[in-house]
């Protein structure tokens, strides 16, 4: 029997993604037109299952691209997005708004490369971010035992939930691809022997975006 279910939607393409820049809270300008369409496709996919098995709540992180993604999902599903600061991505400090190529060159790699060192003045460390995100997710999940939750989040948040539920640590040697507007689903199973186990039902599902990938008109 499935009890709790968690569905994560990474935000659609944002302007900072298209420009190759760090999109921290000071410089995030929201989704591109393509990003809107991507999340609309995800929302349409989720609306069908929401009618049969309604989501209990919709959570979104505070950055503009997450709020916009949450609003698109909420309109399709009839849910009010709950903006939760604990779902924000890493703190980028002085790297906010700078080209990722420059930031990674100066730091000799991305955030994962040196997980206990900041990648810019005032930034998180990768391990520090994971610890904070995992602690928040652990507490939020515990508050919603038996519920179906939908999230509009950063790719880093999806990595954090994988690290939490799979016990992966900092994931410095391997990781997961997380595409824009992809769907990731975790299910908590409770069997006839009273045993409980988290199961990753799907990761980085982009089937709903296939028409966009082939160049079809949105």
Buried (B, 14 or more C-beta within 10 A) or exposed (E): EEEBBBBBBBBBBBBBBEBEBBBBBEBBEBBBEBBBBBBBBBBEBBBEEBEEEEBEBBBBBBBBBBBBBBBBBBEBBEBEBBBBEBBBBBBBBBBBBBEBEEBBEEBEBEBBEBBEBBBBEEBBBBBBBBBBBBEBBEEBBEEBEEBBBBBBBBBBBBBBBBBBBEEBEBBBEEBBEBBBBBBBBBBBBBEEEEEEEBEEBEBBBBEBBEEBEEEEEE
